[in-house]
Amino acid sequence: MAGLISPHSPSMSSATLLAISRLCLEFKENLAGTIVDELVSTLILVLQSKERQIVQSALSFCRVLLIIVNETVLSKYIEQLVNNLIDKFFSKKIFHFRLVH
């Protein structure tokens, strides 16, 4: 988790997010409510990053959380997640996301 707070290395933060995503996917049965709350709140903070590599990893982490976390737990955070994603999508012209129909 130390890689998330490294301000000088976006690749370290990105790799840390991907590792946490993989761990969450592997041990999804062992995730308790408070851990999920901390993970989602951390994801919301990381989505505010200006680094493209970090945002891409955060989106991968978001996808994993949407798959493994119960809907009732995510319902508390869905508005914040969507607002951060929309702000990131519309405020920065350097991020080009493809939408699949």
N, CA and C atoms as a LAMMPS dump frame, in Angstrom:
ITEM: TIMESTEP
0
ITEM: NUMBER OF ATOMS
303
ITEM: BOX BOUNDS ff ff ff
-5.0000000000000000e+02 5.0000000000000000e+02
-5.0000000000000000e+02 5.0000000000000000e+02
-5.0000000000000000e+02 5.0000000000000000e+02
ITEM: ATOMS id mol type element x y z
1 1 1 N 0.814 -1.194 0
2 1 2 C 0 0 0
3 1 3 C 0.855 1.254 0
4 2 1 N 2.14 1.117 0.261
5 2 2 C 3.011 2.282 0.283
6 2 3 C 3.125 2.91 -1.098
7 3 1 N 2.926 2.138 -2.143
8 3 2 C 3.02 2.671 -3.491
9 3 3 C 1.927 3.666 -3.824
10 4 1 N 0.813 3.615 -3.119
11 4 2 C -0.279 4.545 -3.389
12 4 3 C 0.052 5.972 -2.964
13 5 1 N 0.927 6.109 -1.979
14 5 2 C 1.219 7.449 -1.475
15 5 3 C 2.483 8.04 -2.079
16 6 1 N 3.083 7.359 -3.017
17 6 2 C 4.29 7.858 -3.655
18 6 3 C 3.933 8.949 -4.664
19 7 1 N 4.286 10.202 -4.371
20 7 2 C 3.901 11.279 -5.285
21 7 3 C 4.775 11.361 -6.538
22 8 1 N 5.92 10.713 -6.518
23 8 2 C 6.867 10.852 -7.612
24 8 3 C 6.821 9.721 -8.619
25 9 1 N 6.094 8.663 -8.325
26 9 2 C 6.121 7.506 -9.196
27 9 3 C 4.71 7.019 -9.526
28 10 1 N 4.166 7.465 -10.64
29 10 2 C 2.835 6.98 -11.02
30 10 3 C 2.829 5.493 -11.343
31 11 1 N 3.953 4.98 -11.823
32 11 2 C 3.995 3.549 -12.127
33 11 3 C 3.924 2.713 -10.852
34 12 1 N 4.505 3.196 -9.76
35 12 2 C 4.425 2.481 -8.482
36 12 3 C 2.988 2.501 -7.958
37 13 1 N 2.326 3.634 -8.055
38 13 2 C 0.928 3.724 -7.624
39 13 3 C 0.04 2.837 -8.48
40 14 1 N 0.292 2.825 -9.772
41 14 2 C -0.484 1.998 -10.691
42 14 3 C -0.292 0.518 -10.386
43 15 1 N 0.94 0.11 -10.179
44 15 2 C 1.226 -1.294 -9.87
45 15 3 C 0.601 -1.705 -8.536
46 16 1 N 0.612 -0.807 -7.574
47 16 2 C -0.003 -1.103 -6.276
48 16 3 C -1.51 -1.302 -6.422
49 17 1 N -2.16 -0.449 -7.215
50 17 2 C -3.598 -0.607 -7.442
51 17 3 C -3.922 -1.92 -8.133
52 18 1 N -3.115 -2.277 -9.117
53 18 2 C -3.351 -3.54 -9.815
54 18 3 C -3.126 -4.743 -8.899
55 19 1 N -2.13 -4.646 -8.019
56 19 2 C -1.882 -5.73 -7.062
57 19 3 C -3.034 -5.861 -6.066
58 20 1 N -3.537 -4.725 -5.59
59 20 2 C -4.679 -4.759 -4.667
60 20 3 C -5.914 -5.322 -5.372
61 21 1 N -6.083 -4.978 -6.637
62 21 2 C -7.206 -5.523 -7.412
63 21 3 C -7.123 -7.037 -7.482
64 22 1 N -5.929 -7.528 -7.771
65 22 2 C -5.729 -8.977 -7.878
66 22 3 C -5.972 -9.668 -6.537
67 23 1 N -5.485 -9.064 -5.449
68 23 2 C -5.698 -9.64 -4.121
69 23 3 C -7.178 -9.666 -3.755
70 24 1 N -7.883 -8.606 -4.084
71 24 2 C -9.331 -8.564 -3.805
72 24 3 C -10.067 -9.636 -4.588
73 25 1 N -9.659 -9.846 -5.823
74 25 2 C -10.31 -10.858 -6.643
75 25 3 C -10.024 -12.268 -6.115
76 26 1 N -8.794 -12.492 -5.675
77 26 2 C -8.423 -13.81 -5.153
78 26 3 C -9.106 -14.121 -3.821
79 27 1 N -9.18 -13.129 -2.955
80 27 2 C -9.682 -13.347 -1.594
81 27 3 C -11.011 -12.644 -1.362
82 28 1 N -11.881 -12.683 -2.353
83 28 2 C -13.162 -11.971 -2.24
84 28 3 C -14.053 -12.529 -1.147
85 29 1 N -13.884 -13.797 -0.802
86 29 2 C -14.702 -14.386 0.258
87 29 3 C -14.319 -13.846 1.625
88 30 1 N -13.091 -13.375 1.777
89 30 2 C -12.591 -12.93 3.073
90 30 3 C -12.709 -11.428 3.299
91 31 1 N -13.282 -10.705 2.361
92 31 2 C -13.398 -9.266 2.514
93 31 3 C -14.543 -8.925 3.458
94 32 1 N -14.214 -8.221 4.53
95 32 2 C -15.224 -7.802 5.498
96 32 3 C -15.777 -6.439 5.103
97 33 1 N -16.819 -6 5.777
98 33 2 C -17.472 -4.74 5.454
99 33 3 C -16.585 -3.531 5.614
100 34 1 N -15.806 -3.473 6.684
101 34 2 C -14.956 -2.305 6.898
102 34 3 C -13.818 -2.246 5.887
103 35 1 N -13.322 -3.394 5.482
104 35 2 C -12.259 -3.419 4.478
105 35 3 C -12.789 -2.923 3.139
106 36 1 N -13.977 -3.352 2.782
107 36 2 C -14.59 -2.907 1.529
108 36 3 C -14.834 -1.407 1.571
109 37 1 N -15.3 -0.892 2.711
110 37 2 C -15.509 0.549 2.847
111 37 3 C -14.208 1.313 2.645
112 38 1 N -13.124 0.822 3.231
113 38 2 C -11.819 1.47 3.068
114 38 3 C -11.337 1.39 1.618
115 39 1 N -11.541 0.256 0.975
116 39 2 C -11.116 0.112 -0.418
117 39 3 C -11.866 1.057 -1.345
118 40 1 N -13.161 1.171 -1.139
119 40 2 C -13.964 2.043 -2.002
120 40 3 C -13.623 3.507 -1.743
121 41 1 N -13.423 3.886 -0.496
122 41 2 C -13.055 5.279 -0.212
123 41 3 C -11.664 5.602 -0.761
124 42 1 N -10.755 4.625 -0.727
125 42 2 C -9.436 4.82 -1.333
126 42 3 C -9.559 4.954 -2.841
127 43 1 N -10.408 4.155 -3.445
128 43 2 C -10.627 4.241 -4.888
129 43 3 C -11.16 5.611 -5.282
130 44 1 N -12.06 6.155 -4.495
131 44 2 C -12.613 7.48 -4.778
132 44 3 C -11.513 8.536 -4.739
133 45 1 N -10.603 8.42 -3.787
134 45 2 C -9.487 9.366 -3.716
135 45 3 C -8.528 9.201 -4.887
136 46 1 N -8.25 7.97 -5.259
137 46 2 C -7.293 7.714 -6.331
138 46 3 C -7.847 8.15 -7.681
139 47 1 N -9.154 8.083 -7.851
140 47 2 C -9.76 8.522 -9.11
141 47 3 C -9.582 10.017 -9.358
142 48 1 N -9.209 10.769 -8.348
143 48 2 C -8.996 12.201 -8.499
144 48 3 C -7.588 12.533 -8.979
145 49 1 N -6.781 11.526 -9.229
146 49 2 C -5.408 11.737 -9.678
147 49 3 C -5.384 12.36 -11.076
148 50 1 N -4.29 13.036 -11.383
149 50 2 C -4.129 13.651 -12.697
150 50 3 C -3.29 12.789 -13.632
151 51 1 N -2.742 11.705 -13.125
152 51 2 C -1.892 10.824 -13.927
153 51 3 C -2.742 9.794 -14.663
154 52 1 N -2.531 9.689 -15.956
155 52 2 C -3.305 8.771 -16.795
156 52 3 C -3.124 7.318 -16.362
157 53 1 N -1.908 6.923 -16.067
158 53 2 C -1.601 5.544 -15.692
159 53 3 C -2.32 5.16 -14.394
160 54 1 N -2.37 6.08 -13.46
161 54 2 C -3.049 5.815 -12.185
162 54 3 C -4.55 5.703 -12.39
163 55 1 N -5.111 6.562 -13.218
164 55 2 C -6.556 6.528 -13.472
165 55 3 C -6.941 5.235 -14.188
166 56 1 N -6.125 4.775 -15.119
167 56 2 C -6.42 3.517 -15.807
168 56 3 C -6.421 2.35 -14.829
169 57 1 N -5.456 2.315 -13.919
170 57 2 C -5.425 1.252 -12.91
171 57 3 C -6.604 1.378 -11.952
172 58 1 N -6.981 2.615 -11.623
173 58 2 C -8.129 2.821 -10.743
174 58 3 C -9.417 2.342 -11.406
175 59 1 N -9.527 2.527 -12.719
176 59 2 C -10.699 2.02 -13.429
177 59 3 C -10.733 0.497 -13.438
178 60 1 N -9.572 -0.126 -13.564
179 60 2 C -9.507 -1.591 -13.467
180 60 3 C -9.921 -2.056 -12.08
181 61 1 N -9.454 -1.341 -11.067
182 61 2 C -9.81 -1.663 -9.688
183 61 3 C -11.31 -1.46 -9.467
184 62 1 N -11.867 -0.429 -10.05
185 62 2 C -13.298 -0.168 -9.957
186 62 3 C -14.092 -1.311 -10.582
187 63 1 N -13.628 -1.797 -11.712
188 63 2 C -14.286 -2.921 -12.379
189 63 3 C -14.285 -4.159 -11.496
190 64 1 N -13.16 -4.42 -10.841
191 64 2 C -13.07 -5.58 -9.946
192 64 3 C -14.033 -5.418 -8.777
193 65 1 N -14.069 -4.225 -8.192
194 65 2 C -14.976 -4.013 -7.069
195 65 3 C -16.434 -4.148 -7.471
196 66 1 N -16.774 -3.704 -8.665
197 66 2 C -18.154 -3.85 -9.136
198 66 3 C -18.541 -5.307 -9.305
199 67 1 N -17.566 -6.151 -9.611
200 67 2 C -17.835 -7.573 -9.793
201 67 3 C -17.967 -8.296 -8.465
202 68 1 N -17.09 -7.987 -7.5
203 68 2 C -17.019 -8.818 -6.297
204 68 3 C -17.79 -8.288 -5.1
205 69 1 N -18.125 -7.015 -5.081
206 69 2 C -18.76 -6.43 -3.899
207 69 3 C -20.275 -6.458 -4.049
208 70 1 N -20.938 -6.686 -2.95
209 70 2 C -22.388 -6.738 -2.893
210 70 3 C -22.993 -5.382 -3.282
211 71 1 N -24.151 -5.413 -3.921
212 71 2 C -24.784 -4.189 -4.406
213 71 3 C -25.181 -3.25 -3.27
214 72 1 N -25.584 -3.813 -2.145
215 72 2 C -26.011 -2.961 -1.035
216 72 3 C -24.835 -2.176 -0.458
217 73 1 N -23.667 -2.767 -0.461
218 73 2 C -22.481 -2.066 0.036
219 73 3 C -22.076 -0.975 -0.948
220 74 1 N -22.109 -1.292 -2.231
221 74 2 C -21.716 -0.317 -3.244
222 74 3 C -22.728 0.816 -3.396
223 75 1 N -23.96 0.576 -3.009
224 75 2 C -24.984 1.611 -3.181
225 75 3 C -24.672 2.864 -2.365
226 76 1 N -23.9 2.715 -1.282
227 76 2 C -23.511 3.882 -0.487
228 76 3 C -22.545 4.779 -1.244
229 77 1 N -21.766 4.194 -2.144
230 77 2 C -20.681 4.921 -2.794
231 77 3 C -20.912 5.181 -4.281
232 78 1 N -21.973 4.677 -4.835
233 78 2 C -22.137 4.735 -6.282
234 78 3 C -22.231 6.175 -6.795
235 79 1 N -22.862 7.054 -6.037
236 79 2 C -22.977 8.442 -6.478
237 79 3 C -21.602 9.12 -6.526
238 80 1 N -20.775 8.889 -5.512
239 80 2 C -19.427 9.469 -5.505
240 80 3 C -18.572 8.903 -6.63
241 81 1 N -18.676 7.601 -6.846
242 81 2 C -17.9 6.976 -7.916
243 81 3 C -18.293 7.527 -9.285
244 82 1 N -19.577 7.613 -9.533
245 82 2 C -20.046 8.101 -10.83
246 82 3 C -19.672 9.567 -11.017
247 83 1 N -19.806 10.378 -9.976
248 83 2 C -19.428 11.787 -10.091
249 83 3 C -17.95 11.95 -10.407
250 84 1 N -17.088 11.158 -9.752
251 84 2 C -15.655 11.235 -10.035
252 84 3 C -15.347 10.782 -11.453
253 85 1 N -16.006 9.741 -11.902
254 85 2 C -15.77 9.267 -13.263
255 85 3 C -16.235 10.272 -14.301
256 86 1 N -17.379 10.875 -14.07
257 86 2 C -17.9 11.866 -15.015
258 86 3 C -17.014 13.108 -15.02
259 87 1 N -16.593 13.558 -13.835
260 87 2 C -15.709 14.722 -13.77
261 87 3 C -14.402 14.456 -14.503
262 88 1 N -13.864 13.271 -14.329
263 88 2 C -12.605 12.925 -14.984
264 88 3 C -12.788 12.843 -16.493
265 89 1 N -13.911 12.316 -16.908
266 89 2 C -14.16 12.134 -18.334
267 89 3 C -14.366 13.463 -19.048
268 90 1 N -15.111 14.371 -18.447
269 90 2 C -15.452 15.61 -19.128
270 90 3 C -14.496 16.765 -18.853
271 91 1 N -13.748 16.712 -17.756
272 91 2 C -12.897 17.854 -17.435
273 91 3 C -11.541 17.792 -18.132
274 92 1 N -11.059 16.624 -18.447
275 92 2 C -9.734 16.486 -19.052
276 92 3 C -9.873 16.007 -20.485
277 93 1 N -9.269 16.73 -21.387
278 93 2 C -9.301 16.332 -22.785
279 93 3 C -8.211 15.317 -23.114
280 94 1 N -7.261 15.103 -22.171
281 94 2 C -6.18 14.162 -22.462
282 94 3 C -6.609 12.719 -22.256
283 95 1 N -7.71 12.506 -21.541
284 95 2 C -8.194 11.151 -21.323
285 95 3 C -9.206 10.819 -22.411
286 96 1 N -8.916 9.816 -23.168
287 96 2 C -9.815 9.395 -24.234
288 96 3 C -10.286 7.977 -23.916
289 97 1 N -11.532 7.865 -23.488
290 97 2 C -12.08 6.574 -23.152
291 97 3 C -12.994 6.116 -24.279
292 98 1 N -12.887 4.87 -24.619
293 98 2 C -13.775 4.312 -25.636
294 98 3 C -14.979 3.693 -24.956
295 99 1 N -16.137 4.019 -25.466
296 99 2 C -17.356 3.434 -24.95
297 99 3 C -17.766 2.305 -25.854
298 100 1 N -18.038 1.138 -25.271
299 100 2 C -18.442 -0.025 -26.033
300 100 3 C -19.961 -0.128 -25.943
301 101 1 N -20.59 -0.201 -27.089
302 101 2 C -22.049 -0.296 -27.114
303 101 3 C -22.468 -1.735 -27.227
